[in-house]
Amino acid sequence: MTVEQMFLYATLLIGIAGLIVLLRLILGPTTSDRVVALDTLNTLVVAAMLLLGAYYERAIYIDIAIVYALLSYIGTLIIAKYLQGGLS
């Protein structure tokens, strides 16, 4: 198995997981399910950016993935606080 095949399989798995999570985001019965699905989707995007950075050997993708993960984490905290009624 070559490196290109491994990156292809990893990208395919992330894509399939992304579609499943997107389905949960759309069909989630509660708001909490949707928030968790959105956070999981953000994590998959970060993983895809890290794969791109490793495949193309560019450190800028990894830097962007770190910043995106930090902003995603802060966004999830704000949404959770809002759902508890703390941002009124």
N, C-alpha and C positions, 0 to 999 in steps of 0.2 A: 504494500500500500504506500503510495507516494504522499508527500506532504500536501499537494494540491487536492488529492482525494480526501484526505482527513479534513481539510478546511471546507471542502464541499459538503461532506457529511455533517460536520458541525453546524454549518450554516443552514442546511436543510432541517436539522433537528430544532434549531432555534426558530426557524420559520414555522414549522408545524406547531411548536409550543406557543408561538405568538398567535397563530390562528385560533387555537383552543382558548387561550386567555382572552382574545378579542371576543370570542363567542360568549364567554362568561361576563365580560364587561357589558355586552349588549343585553344579555338575557338574565343577568343577575337578579335574584328576587329581592334582595335588600340593598340598601345604599352601602352598607359595609362590604358586601360581596363585590360591588363595583369598585370601591376604593382599593381593596386588596388586589383585584384584577388589574387595575391601573398601575399599581405599584409593581406588580409582577411584570407587566408589559414594559415598564421603564427599566427594570432589571434586565430583561431580555434585550432591550435596545443597547444598554451598556455592554452586555456580553457580545453583541454583534459588532459594536464599535471596537472592542478589544480584539476581536478576531480580525477585523479589517486592518487594525494597526499592526498586528503580528504578521498578517499575510503580505501587506505592502511594505513592511519594515519602516513604518513612519511613526515617530513618537508623538506627533501632533494628535493623532486619533486617540491615543491613550490619554493624553492630557484633556482632550475634550470629553472623553468618557468619564474621567474623574470629576470634572466640573458638572457634567450632566447628572451623575449619580448624587452629588451633593445637593444640587437644586431639586432633584426628585425627592430626596429624603426630606428636605425642608418643606416642600409642597405637600407631602404626605402628612407631615406633622401639623401643618396648618389646616388641612382638610379634616383631620381627626379632631383637632381642637374646635373647629367650626361645628362638627357634628355633635359634639358634647354640649354645645351652646355657649362656648366661651368667647366668641368673636362678635358680640353684639354691641 
